[in-house]
Amino acid sequence: MSDADVIVVGAGPGGSSAAYHLAQHGLRVLLLEKTEFPREKVCGDGLTPRAVKQLVKMGIDTSEKAGWLHNKGLRVIGGGVRLELAWPDLASFPNYGLTRTRMDFDQLLATRASEAGAVLKTGTNVTGPILDSSGRAVGVKATAGGEPVEYRAPLVIAADGVSGRFALALGLAKREDRPMGVAVRRYYRSPAKHDDDYLESWLELRSKEHPEKLLPGYGWIFGMGDGRVNAGLGVLNSSAAFGKTNYRTLLTDWLSSTPDDWQLNDEAHADGGIQGAALPMGFNRVPHYTRGVLLVGDCGGMVNPFNGEGIAYAMESGELAAEVAVQALARPAGPERERAFAAYPAELKARYGGYYRLGNWFVKLIGHPEVMRIATKHGMPHPTLMRFVLKLLANLTDPRGGDAMDRIITALTKVAPAA
């Protein structure tokens, strides 16, 4: 009586990754997306090598001919220092990052899932689960074209983003003791910066009008390669300014201090409005498996607390969810299958638990402006230290056979109690 082996709710990076890998293993997959493609999303234009690895796994052409802008690493600005840090040369990850607008990035991934065999239905707004007598999800309720529809499957993967509406319908509220961020961004036409081959991260934000005053948050500028840049900033909930600041005004105040030839300090070169989104971090919604539902990506609070990166972890968790689902659904329904599903939260905890716990502590520390000021002043002048910081913040290490930095980071994540 089922319509699919697995229903995936949401065709963002996590959902499309899960659908692709499920279909590659021969399962019948129904991928439901409430909007129509192409569609805009706020965050994720700048991709680290961790995300690039997942794109390569999906067989996506990441060449510049295919519309991607490659970058060599991260340019860090703070404490009066500008430091260019190349992505580390590792066996586990490629040595380049990418930028591409979310306007067609998500569509590219969803199309790839369709090519692998998943059935993609856009304009289908999932409103909640269908529950059996035991409270287990056995399908989803949705609306399509203004009409109610229902689809049934033995497993649902919730990948519906930060709102987590499907998880909320199961009673899974987000945890308030975990980090949360807010990010805002705007596109600007900037011939001087649009093809920059480094992602740019600003650890200190100041306005032109009051340069002596340190603004809250951290900033970024990513060249998009199409004549535009993505300029934005993030504020964490450990900051006293969180929830009490006009983030749009904060963005324009900071950009007013950038060089005139970048064309980021006036409305004339803006391309569209300022958009914002929440960043759910450090496993702020658990459990990641319950009653026939696996949580993937932002829905499960998987954004990296160190750097605000979400796409890589959405895609990685989507791939892992698919691997677990394939094994579980090959078993008979009941306790044996449930034991297989329990491997998903256990593996997430093993992979990211200690690292996210370190990130949670990091967020609390940098929420104090004085701590951030001291760290920037004394850390930035030391390139070796900053290369270590880059590896830590971007979670780019070779766990086996890496260098001394890799071994230190791996040891730290093992020592830290899992988040």
Sine and cosine of phi, psi and omega as CSV:
sin_phi,cos_phi,sin_psi,cos_psi,sin_omega,cos_omega
0.00,0.00,0.00,1.00,-0.07,-1.00
-0.99,0.12,0.48,-0.88,0.07,-1.00
-1.00,0.02,-0.30,0.95,-0.02,-1.00
-0.31,-0.95,0.23,-0.97,0.15,-0.99
-0.98,0.22,-0.59,0.81,0.00,-1.00
-0.63,-0.78,0.71,-0.70,0.17,-0.99
-0.97,-0.25,0.79,-0.62,0.05,-1.00
-0.94,-0.33,0.84,-0.55,-0.04,-1.00
-0.99,-0.14,0.95,-0.31,0.02,-1.00
0.96,-0.28,0.84,-0.54,-0.01,-1.00
-0.96,-0.27,0.68,0.73,0.21,-0.98
-0.99,0.17,-0.17,-0.98,-0.02,-1.00
-0.84,0.55,-0.66,0.75,-0.01,-1.00
-0.92,0.38,-0.73,0.68,-0.02,-1.00
-0.91,0.41,-0.69,0.73,-0.01,-1.00
-0.93,0.37,-0.59,0.81,0.07,-1.00
-0.89,0.47,-0.73,0.68,0.02,-1.00
-0.87,0.49,-0.71,0.70,-0.03,-1.00
-0.89,0.45,-0.66,0.75,0.02,-1.00
-0.87,0.49,-0.79,0.62,-0.08,-1.00
-0.93,0.37,-0.56,0.83,0.08,-1.00
-0.89,0.45,-0.73,0.68,-0.02,-1.00
-0.90,0.43,-0.59,0.81,0.03,-1.00
-0.87,0.48,-0.46,0.89,0.01,-1.00
-1.00,-0.04,0.12,0.99,0.12,-0.99
1.00,0.00,0.11,0.99,0.02,-1.00
-0.99,0.15,0.45,-0.89,0.09,-1.00
-0.99,0.15,0.87,-0.50,-0.13,-0.99
-0.84,-0.55,0.73,-0.68,0.09,-1.00
-0.92,-0.40,0.90,-0.43,-0.05,-1.00
-0.96,-0.29,0.92,-0.40,-0.12,-0.99
-0.95,-0.31,0.80,-0.60,-0.02,-1.00
-0.78,-0.63,0.76,-0.65,-0.09,-1.00
-0.96,0.27,-0.42,0.91,-0.04,-1.00
-0.98,-0.19,-0.01,-1.00,0.12,-0.99
-0.95,-0.32,0.54,-0.84,0.06,-1.00
-1.00,-0.02,0.51,-0.86,-0.09,1.00
-0.96,0.29,0.43,-0.90,0.01,-1.00
-0.58,-0.82,0.49,-0.87,-0.07,-1.00
-1.00,0.09,0.58,-0.81,0.19,-0.98
-0.70,-0.71,0.36,-0.93,-0.16,-0.99
-0.99,0.11,-0.78,0.63,-0.19,-0.98
-0.94,-0.34,0.38,-0.92,0.16,-0.99
0.91,-0.41,0.11,0.99,-0.02,-1.00
-0.91,0.42,-0.50,0.86,0.00,-1.00
-0.99,-0.13,0.86,-0.51,-0.08,-1.00
-0.91,-0.41,0.77,-0.64,0.07,-1.00
-0.99,0.12,0.17,-0.99,0.05,-1.00
-0.83,0.56,-0.41,0.91,0.03,-1.00
-0.90,0.44,-0.65,0.76,0.05,-1.00
-0.96,0.28,-0.59,0.81,0.01,-1.00
-0.85,0.52,-0.66,0.75,0.01,-1.00
-0.83,0.56,-0.66,0.75,-0.01,-1.00
-0.93,0.36,-0.59,0.81,0.06,-1.00
-0.89,0.45,-0.68,0.73,0.02,-1.00
-0.88,0.47,-0.64,0.77,0.03,-1.00
-0.87,0.48,-0.51,0.86,0.00,-1.00
-1.00,0.06,0.07,1.00,0.04,-1.00
0.96,0.28,0.43,0.90,-0.02,-1.00
-1.00,0.03,0.73,-0.68,0.03,-1.00
-0.95,0.30,0.92,-0.40,-0.03,-1.00
-0.98,-0.22,0.35,0.94,0.00,-1.00
-0.96,0.27,0.33,-0.94,0.05,-1.00
-0.91,0.41,-0.49,0.87,0.06,-1.00
-0.89,0.46,-0.45,0.89,-0.01,-1.00
-1.00,0.04,0.13,0.99,0.11,-0.99
0.98,-0.17,0.21,0.98,0.01,-1.00
-0.99,-0.17,0.56,-0.83,0.17,-0.99
-0.97,-0.23,0.86,-0.52,-0.01,-1.00
-0.99,0.10,0.54,-0.84,0.13,-0.99
-0.75,-0.66,0.46,-0.89,-0.10,-0.99
-1.00,0.02,-0.37,0.93,-0.07,-1.00
0.17,-0.99,-0.47,-0.88,-0.10,-1.00
-0.87,-0.49,0.78,-0.63,0.14,-0.99
-0.99,-0.16,0.88,-0.48,-0.06,-1.00
-0.97,-0.26,0.74,-0.67,-0.02,-1.00
-0.83,-0.56,0.82,-0.57,0.01,-1.00
0.11,-0.99,0.43,-0.90,0.02,-1.00
0.88,0.48,0.46,0.89,-0.03,-1.00
0.97,0.25,0.21,0.98,-0.06,-1.00
-0.84,-0.54,0.63,-0.77,0.16,-0.99
-0.91,-0.42,0.87,-0.50,-0.10,-1.00
-0.79,-0.61,0.81,-0.58,0.04,-1.00
-0.99,-0.15,0.86,-0.50,-0.06,-1.00
-0.90,-0.44,0.90,-0.43,0.02,-1.00
-0.95,0.32,0.55,-0.83,0.12,-0.99
-0.84,0.54,0.64,-0.77,-0.05,-1.00
-0.91,0.42,0.49,-0.87,0.03,-1.00
-1.00,-0.01,0.97,-0.25,-0.15,-0.99
-0.80,-0.60,0.38,-0.93,0.13,-0.99
-0.97,0.24,-0.50,0.87,-0.14,-0.99
-0.99,0.14,-0.40,0.92,-0.10,-0.99
-0.65,-0.76,0.48,-0.87,0.10,-1.00
-0.91,0.41,0.24,-0.97,-0.08,-1.00
-0.97,-0.25,0.47,0.88,0.05,-1.00
-0.62,-0.79,0.47,-0.88,0.12,-0.99
-0.95,-0.31,0.03,-1.00,-0.07,-1.00
-0.65,-0.76,0.38,-0.92,0.26,-0.96
-0.76,-0.65,0.58,-0.82,0.07,-1.00
-0.25,-0.97,0.61,-0.79,-0.03,-1.00
-0.94,0.34,0.53,-0.84,0.07,-1.00
-0.93,0.38,-0.24,0.97,0.00,-1.00
-0.82,0.58,-0.64,0.77,0.04,-1.00
-0.86,-0.52,-0.08,1.00,0.00,-1.00
-0.88,0.47,-0.77,0.64,-0.04,-1.00
-0.90,0.43,-0.61,0.79,0.04,-1.00
-0.89,0.45,-0.62,0.79,0.03,-1.00
-0.86,0.51,-0.70,0.72,-0.01,-1.00
-0.94,0.34,-0.66,0.75,0.01,-1.00
-0.90,0.43,-0.63,0.78,0.04,-1.00
-0.90,0.45,-0.63,0.77,0.02,-1.00
-0.90,0.44,-0.64,0.77,0.05,-1.00
-0.89,0.45,-0.64,0.77,0.04,-1.00
-0.90,0.44,-0.66,0.75,0.01,-1.00
-0.89,0.46,-0.49,0.87,0.01,-1.00
-0.98,0.20,-0.24,0.97,0.05,-1.00
0.82,-0.58,-0.13,0.99,0.04,-1.00
-0.94,0.34,0.56,-0.83,0.06,-1.00
-1.00,-0.08,0.92,-0.40,-0.04,-1.00
-0.99,-0.11,0.81,-0.59,0.08,-1.00
-0.85,-0.53,0.95,-0.30,0.06,-1.00
-1.00,0.01,0.18,-0.98,-0.04,-1.00
0.90,0.44,0.41,0.91,-0.03,-1.00
-0.88,-0.48,0.96,-0.27,-0.10,-0.99
-1.00,-0.09,0.96,-0.28,0.00,-1.00
-0.96,0.29,0.82,-0.58,-0.07,-1.00
-0.98,-0.22,-0.27,0.96,0.02,-1.00
0.21,-0.98,0.06,-1.00,-0.02,-1.00
-1.00,0.08,0.41,-0.91,0.27,-0.96
-0.99,-0.11,0.83,-0.55,-0.08,-1.00
-0.94,-0.34,0.61,-0.79,0.11,-0.99
-1.00,0.07,-0.12,-0.99,-0.10,-1.00
-0.91,0.42,-0.35,0.94,0.00,-1.00
-1.00,-0.04,-0.05,1.00,-0.02,-1.00
1.00,0.00,0.19,0.98,0.01,-1.00
-1.00,0.03,0.64,-0.77,0.04,-1.00
-0.95,0.31,0.80,-0.60,0.03,-1.00
-0.84,-0.55,0.23,0.97,0.01,-1.00
0.28,-0.96,-0.20,-0.98,-0.03,-1.00
-0.69,-0.73,0.49,-0.87,0.17,-0.99
-0.98,-0.18,0.60,-0.80,-0.05,-1.00
-0.46,-0.89,0.17,-0.99,0.18,-0.98
-0.84,-0.55,0.65,-0.76,0.03,-1.00
-0.62,-0.79,0.85,-0.53,-0.05,-1.00
0.89,0.45,0.49,0.87,0.00,-1.00
0.99,0.14,0.00,1.00,-0.03,-1.00
-0.93,-0.36,0.60,-0.80,0.05,-1.00
-0.96,0.29,0.65,-0.76,0.06,-1.00
-0.68,-0.73,0.36,-0.93,0.07,-1.00
-0.72,-0.70,0.61,-0.79,0.08,-1.00
-0.75,-0.66,0.59,-0.80,-0.06,-1.00
-0.83,-0.55,0.59,-0.80,0.03,-1.00
-0.30,-0.95,0.43,-0.90,0.02,-1.00
-0.95,0.31,-0.18,0.98,0.01,-1.00
-0.56,-0.83,0.65,-0.76,0.11,-0.99
-0.87,-0.49,0.73,-0.69,0.13,-0.99
-0.95,-0.30,0.89,-0.46,-0.01,-1.00
-1.00,0.00,0.91,-0.41,0.02,-1.00
-0.72,-0.69,0.69,0.72,-0.12,-0.99
-0.99,-0.10,0.42,0.91,0.20,-0.98
0.98,0.18,-0.24,-0.97,-0.14,-0.99
-0.89,0.46,-0.48,0.88,0.00,-1.00
-0.90,0.44,-0.57,0.82,0.05,-1.00
0.81,0.58,0.64,0.77,-0.10,-1.00
-0.89,0.46,-0.59,0.81,0.00,-1.00
-0.92,0.39,-0.68,0.73,0.03,-1.00
-0.90,0.43,-0.64,0.77,0.03,-1.00
-0.88,0.48,-0.60,0.80,0.02,-1.00
-0.90,0.43,-0.36,0.93,0.07,-1.00
-1.00,-0.06,0.05,1.00,0.01,-1.00
1.00,0.05,0.28,0.96,-0.03,-1.00
-0.99,-0.12,1.00,-0.04,0.02,-1.00
-1.00,0.08,0.38,-0.93,0.01,-1.00
-0.96,0.27,0.47,-0.88,0.01,-1.00
-1.00,0.09,0.75,-0.66,-0.03,-1.00
-0.99,0.13,-0.17,0.99,-0.03,-1.00
-1.00,-0.04,0.16,0.99,0.01,-1.00
-0.93,-0.37,0.39,-0.92,-0.06,-1.00
-0.90,0.44,0.54,-0.84,0.10,-0.99
-0.65,-0.76,0.64,-0.77,0.04,-1.00
-0.83,-0.56,0.29,-0.96,0.15,-0.99
-0.82,-0.57,0.75,-0.66,0.02,-1.00
-0.85,-0.53,0.63,-0.77,0.13,-0.99
-0.78,-0.62,0.54,-0.84,0.00,-1.00
-0.50,-0.87,0.33,-0.94,0.05,-1.00
-0.52,-0.85,0.56,-0.83,0.11,-0.99
-1.00,0.00,0.62,-0.78,0.08,-1.00
-0.75,-0.66,0.57,-0.82,0.13,-0.99
-0.99,0.16,0.89,-0.45,-0.12,-0.99
-0.59,-0.81,1.00,0.04,0.03,-1.00
-0.83,0.56,-0.49,0.87,-0.05,-1.00
-0.96,0.28,-0.42,0.91,-0.13,-0.99
-0.86,-0.51,-0.15,0.99,-0.23,-0.97
-0.92,0.39,-0.43,0.90,-0.02,-1.00
-0.93,-0.36,0.45,0.89,0.02,-1.00
-0.85,0.53,0.73,-0.68,-0.02,-1.00
-1.00,-0.09,0.32,0.95,0.18,-0.98
-0.76,-0.65,0.62,-0.78,0.25,-0.97
-0.96,0.28,0.66,-0.76,-0.09,-1.00
-0.92,-0.38,0.80,-0.60,-0.01,-1.00
-0.86,-0.50,0.80,-0.59,-0.01,-1.00
-0.96,-0.27,0.90,-0.43,-0.01,-1.00
-1.00,0.09,-0.32,0.95,0.04,-1.00
-0.80,-0.61,0.75,-0.67,0.02,-1.00
-0.90,-0.43,0.77,-0.64,0.02,-1.00
-0.70,-0.72,0.46,-0.89,0.05,-1.00
-0.99,-0.11,0.36,-0.93,0.02,-1.00
-0.93,0.37,-0.59,0.81,-0.06,-1.00
-0.95,0.31,-0.59,0.81,0.00,-1.00
-0.76,-0.65,0.96,0.29,-0.08,-1.00
-0.91,0.42,-0.34,0.94,0.00,-1.00
-0.98,0.22,-0.25,0.97,-0.07,-1.00
-0.99,-0.11,0.79,-0.62,0.02,-1.00
-1.00,0.06,0.85,-0.52,0.02,-1.00
-0.99,0.16,0.45,-0.89,0.02,-1.00
-0.95,0.31,0.45,-0.89,0.12,-0.99
1.00,-0.08,-0.08,-1.00,0.03,-1.00
-0.74,-0.67,0.42,-0.91,-0.08,-1.00
-0.82,-0.57,0.22,-0.98,0.07,-1.00
-0.54,-0.84,0.42,-0.91,0.13,-0.99
-0.66,-0.75,0.89,-0.46,0.00,-1.00
-0.90,-0.44,0.82,-0.58,0.17,-0.99
-0.95,0.33,0.68,-0.73,-0.02,-1.00
-0.98,-0.19,-0.16,0.99,0.05,-1.00
0.98,0.20,0.02,1.00,-0.03,-1.00
-0.88,-0.48,0.41,0.91,-0.05,-1.00
1.00,-0.07,-0.09,1.00,-0.06,-1.00
-0.85,-0.53,0.31,-0.95,0.18,-0.98
-0.82,-0.57,0.40,-0.92,0.17,-0.99
-0.98,-0.19,0.92,-0.40,0.04,-1.00
-0.91,-0.41,0.79,-0.61,-0.05,-1.00
-0.39,-0.92,0.05,-1.00,0.03,-1.00
-0.52,-0.86,0.35,-0.94,0.03,-1.00
-0.76,-0.64,0.54,-0.84,0.06,-1.00
-0.78,-0.63,0.73,-0.68,-0.03,-1.00
-0.99,-0.10,0.41,-0.91,-0.05,-1.00
-0.96,0.29,-0.04,1.00,0.12,-0.99
-0.99,0.11,-0.14,0.99,0.01,-1.00
-1.00,0.06,0.61,-0.79,0.04,-1.00
-0.89,0.45,-0.34,0.94,-0.03,-1.00
-0.99,0.11,-0.17,0.99,-0.08,-1.00
-0.90,0.44,0.80,-0.59,0.02,-1.00
0.98,0.22,-0.05,1.00,-0.04,-1.00
-0.85,-0.53,0.24,0.97,-0.13,-0.99
-0.79,-0.61,0.59,-0.80,0.17,-0.99
-0.99,0.16,0.99,-0.17,-0.14,-0.99
-0.91,0.41,-0.51,0.86,0.02,-1.00
-0.92,0.39,-0.67,0.74,0.06,-1.00
-0.91,0.42,-0.62,0.78,0.02,-1.00
-0.86,0.50,-0.67,0.74,0.01,-1.00
-0.89,0.46,-0.74,0.67,-0.03,-1.00
-0.93,0.35,-0.53,0.85,0.07,-1.00
-0.89,0.46,-0.72,0.70,0.01,-1.00
-0.91,0.42,-0.74,0.68,-0.05,-1.00
-0.91,0.41,-0.34,0.94,0.05,-1.00
-0.90,0.44,-0.35,0.94,-0.05,-1.00
-1.00,-0.04,-0.06,1.00,-0.02,-1.00
-0.98,0.18,0.37,-0.93,-0.05,-1.00
-0.85,0.53,0.57,-0.82,-0.06,-1.00
-0.86,0.51,-0.60,0.80,-0.08,-1.00
-0.96,0.30,-0.17,0.99,0.11,-0.99
-0.97,0.23,-0.39,0.92,0.05,-1.00
0.90,0.43,0.60,0.80,0.03,-1.00
-0.96,-0.30,-0.03,1.00,-0.16,-0.99
-0.95,-0.32,0.35,0.94,0.10,-0.99
-0.49,-0.87,0.34,-0.94,-0.05,-1.00
-0.94,0.33,-0.40,0.92,-0.11,-0.99
-0.87,0.50,-0.49,0.87,-0.07,-1.00
-0.96,-0.26,0.10,0.99,0.05,-1.00
-0.95,0.32,0.60,-0.80,0.03,-1.00
-0.87,-0.49,1.00,0.05,-0.05,-1.00
0.99,-0.11,0.05,-1.00,-0.05,-1.00
-1.00,0.05,0.01,-1.00,0.07,-1.00
-1.00,0.04,0.81,-0.59,-0.03,-1.00
-0.91,-0.42,0.49,-0.87,-0.03,-1.00
-0.71,-0.70,0.35,-0.94,0.03,-1.00
-0.39,-0.92,0.40,-0.92,0.07,-1.00
-1.00,0.04,0.47,-0.88,0.01,-1.00
-0.86,-0.51,0.99,-0.17,-0.01,-1.00
-0.99,0.16,0.87,-0.49,-0.20,-0.98
-0.89,-0.45,0.33,-0.94,0.25,-0.97
0.85,0.52,0.64,0.77,0.00,-1.00
0.88,0.48,0.82,0.57,-0.05,-1.00
-1.00,0.08,0.08,1.00,0.18,-0.98
-0.66,-0.76,0.86,-0.52,0.00,-1.00
-0.65,-0.76,0.30,-0.95,0.02,1.00
-0.97,0.23,0.38,-0.92,-0.03,-1.00
-0.99,0.11,-0.11,0.99,0.20,-0.98
-0.65,-0.76,0.74,-0.68,0.10,-0.99
-0.31,-0.95,0.72,-0.70,0.18,-0.98
0.74,0.67,0.74,0.67,0.08,-1.00
0.99,0.11,0.25,0.97,-0.04,-1.00
-0.75,-0.67,0.79,-0.61,0.13,-0.99
-0.97,-0.24,0.69,-0.72,0.05,-1.00
-0.99,-0.15,0.72,-0.70,-0.06,-1.00
-0.80,-0.60,0.64,-0.77,0.15,-0.99
0.91,0.41,-0.64,-0.76,-0.08,-1.00
-0.86,0.51,-0.51,0.86,0.03,-1.00
-0.84,0.54,-0.56,0.83,0.02,-1.00
-0.99,-0.17,0.25,0.97,0.05,-1.00
0.90,0.44,0.73,0.68,-0.14,-0.99
-0.98,-0.18,0.24,0.97,0.06,-1.00
-0.92,0.39,0.67,-0.74,0.00,-1.00
-0.92,0.39,0.87,-0.49,-0.01,-1.00
-0.91,0.42,-0.39,0.92,-0.04,-1.00
-0.95,0.30,-0.62,0.78,-0.13,-0.99
-0.70,-0.71,0.04,1.00,0.04,-1.00
0.97,0.24,0.18,0.98,-0.01,-1.00
-0.98,0.22,0.77,-0.63,-0.02,-1.00
-0.86,-0.51,-0.52,0.85,-0.12,-0.99
-0.90,0.44,-0.70,0.72,-0.02,-1.00
-0.86,0.51,-0.68,0.73,-0.06,-1.00
-0.97,0.26,-0.51,0.86,0.11,-0.99
-0.89,0.45,-0.71,0.70,-0.03,-1.00
-0.94,0.34,-0.62,0.78,0.03,-1.00
-0.91,0.42,-0.69,0.72,0.01,-1.00
-0.93,0.37,-0.53,0.85,0.09,-1.00
-0.89,0.45,-0.68,0.73,0.04,-1.00
-0.90,0.44,-0.69,0.72,0.00,-1.00
-0.90,0.44,-0.68,0.73,0.03,-1.00
-0.85,0.53,-0.64,0.77,0.01,-1.00
-0.91,0.42,-0.70,0.71,-0.01,-1.00
-0.87,0.49,-0.69,0.72,0.00,-1.00
-0.92,0.39,-0.67,0.74,-0.03,-1.00
-0.88,0.47,-0.66,0.75,0.00,-1.00
-0.86,0.51,-0.71,0.70,-0.01,-1.00
-0.94,0.35,-0.67,0.75,-0.05,-1.00
-0.92,0.39,-0.69,0.72,-0.07,-1.00
-0.96,0.29,-0.21,0.98,0.10,-0.99
-0.98,0.19,-0.14,0.99,0.01,-1.00
-0.98,-0.19,0.36,-0.93,0.05,-1.00
-0.92,0.39,0.54,-0.84,0.04,-1.00
-0.86,0.51,0.62,-0.78,0.00,-1.00
0.79,-0.62,-0.37,-0.93,-0.10,-1.00
-0.84,0.55,-0.59,0.80,-0.04,-1.00
-0.91,0.42,-0.67,0.74,0.02,-1.00
-0.93,0.38,-0.64,0.77,-0.02,-1.00
-0.90,0.43,-0.57,0.82,0.06,-1.00
-0.88,0.47,-0.62,0.79,0.02,-1.00
-0.92,0.38,-0.66,0.75,0.03,-1.00
-0.89,0.45,-0.54,0.84,-0.01,-1.00
-0.91,0.43,-0.28,0.96,0.04,-1.00
-0.92,0.38,-0.39,0.92,-0.07,-1.00
-0.92,0.39,-0.84,0.54,0.04,-1.00
-0.89,0.45,-0.52,0.85,0.01,-1.00
-0.91,0.42,-0.67,0.74,-0.01,-1.00
-0.95,0.32,-0.62,0.78,0.08,-1.00
-0.85,0.53,-0.69,0.72,0.00,-1.00
-0.90,0.44,-0.66,0.75,0.01,-1.00
-0.91,0.41,-0.64,0.76,-0.05,-1.00
-0.96,0.28,-0.71,0.71,-0.21,-0.98
-0.87,-0.49,-0.20,0.98,-0.16,-0.99
-0.84,0.54,-0.79,0.61,0.00,-1.00
-0.92,0.39,-0.64,0.77,0.01,-1.00
-0.89,0.45,-0.70,0.72,0.01,-1.00
-0.92,0.40,-0.56,0.83,0.06,-1.00
-0.89,0.46,-0.70,0.72,0.09,-1.00
-0.85,0.53,-0.67,0.74,0.01,-1.00
-0.89,0.45,-0.61,0.79,0.04,-1.00
-0.89,0.47,-0.66,0.75,0.05,-1.00
-0.91,0.40,-0.64,0.77,0.01,-1.00
-0.86,0.51,-0.69,0.72,-0.01,-1.00
-0.87,0.49,-0.66,0.75,0.01,-1.00
-0.90,0.43,-0.63,0.78,-0.01,-1.00
-0.92,0.40,-0.76,0.65,-0.10,-1.00
-0.97,0.24,-0.09,1.00,0.12,-0.99
-0.94,0.35,-0.21,0.98,0.04,-1.00
-0.99,-0.15,0.91,-0.41,-0.06,-1.00
-0.81,0.58,-0.56,0.83,-0.03,-1.00
-0.93,0.37,-0.63,0.77,0.05,-1.00
-0.89,0.45,-0.71,0.71,0.00,-1.00
-0.89,0.45,-0.65,0.76,-0.02,-1.00
-0.90,0.44,-0.71,0.70,-0.01,-1.00
-0.91,0.42,-0.69,0.72,-0.02,-1.00
-0.89,0.46,-0.66,0.75,0.00,-1.00
-0.93,0.38,-0.70,0.71,-0.05,-1.00
-0.89,0.46,-0.68,0.74,-0.11,-0.99
-1.00,-0.10,-0.33,0.95,-0.02,-1.00
-1.00,-0.01,-0.64,0.77,-0.11,-0.99
-0.86,0.52,-0.59,0.81,-0.02,-1.00
-0.94,0.33,-0.03,1.00,-0.08,-1.00
-0.90,-0.43,0.99,-0.10,-0.07,-1.00
-0.84,0.54,-0.62,0.78,-0.02,-1.00
-0.90,0.44,-0.69,0.72,0.05,-1.00
-0.88,0.47,-0.67,0.74,-0.03,-1.00
-0.93,0.36,-0.52,0.85,0.10,-1.00
-0.91,0.42,-0.60,0.80,0.09,-1.00
-0.90,0.44,-0.70,0.71,0.00,-1.00
-0.88,0.48,-0.65,0.76,0.03,-1.00
-0.87,0.50,-0.72,0.70,0.02,-1.00
-0.87,0.49,-0.66,0.75,-0.01,-1.00
-0.92,0.38,-0.76,0.65,-0.08,-1.00
-0.92,0.39,-0.60,0.80,-0.02,-1.00
-1.00,-0.01,-0.06,1.00,0.00,-1.00
0.83,0.56,0.77,0.64,-0.03,-1.00
-0.88,-0.48,1.00,-0.07,0.02,-1.00
-0.62,-0.79,0.33,-0.94,0.22,-0.98
-0.99,-0.16,0.97,-0.26,-0.06,-1.00
-0.87,0.50,-0.51,0.86,0.01,-1.00
-0.87,-0.48,0.81,-0.59,0.06,-1.00
0.98,0.21,0.26,0.97,0.03,-1.00
-0.99,0.16,-0.11,-0.99,0.01,-1.00
-1.00,0.08,-0.13,-0.99,-0.06,-1.00
-0.88,0.47,-0.62,0.78,0.03,-1.00
-0.87,0.49,-0.70,0.71,0.00,-1.00
-0.87,0.50,-0.68,0.73,-0.05,-1.00
-0.92,0.40,-0.61,0.80,0.03,-1.00
-0.90,0.43,-0.73,0.68,-0.03,-1.00
-0.90,0.44,-0.68,0.73,0.03,-1.00
-0.87,0.48,-0.67,0.74,0.02,-1.00
-0.90,0.44,-0.65,0.76,0.01,-1.00
-0.88,0.47,-0.68,0.73,-0.04,-1.00
-0.93,0.36,-0.47,0.88,0.04,-1.00
-0.97,0.23,-0.55,0.83,-0.01,-1.00
-0.96,0.29,-0.61,0.79,-0.06,-1.00
-0.92,0.40,0.70,-0.72,0.07,-1.00
-0.90,0.44,0.59,-0.80,-0.08,-1.00
-0.91,0.42,0.64,-0.77,0.05,-1.00
-0.94,0.35,0.00,0.00,0.00,0.00
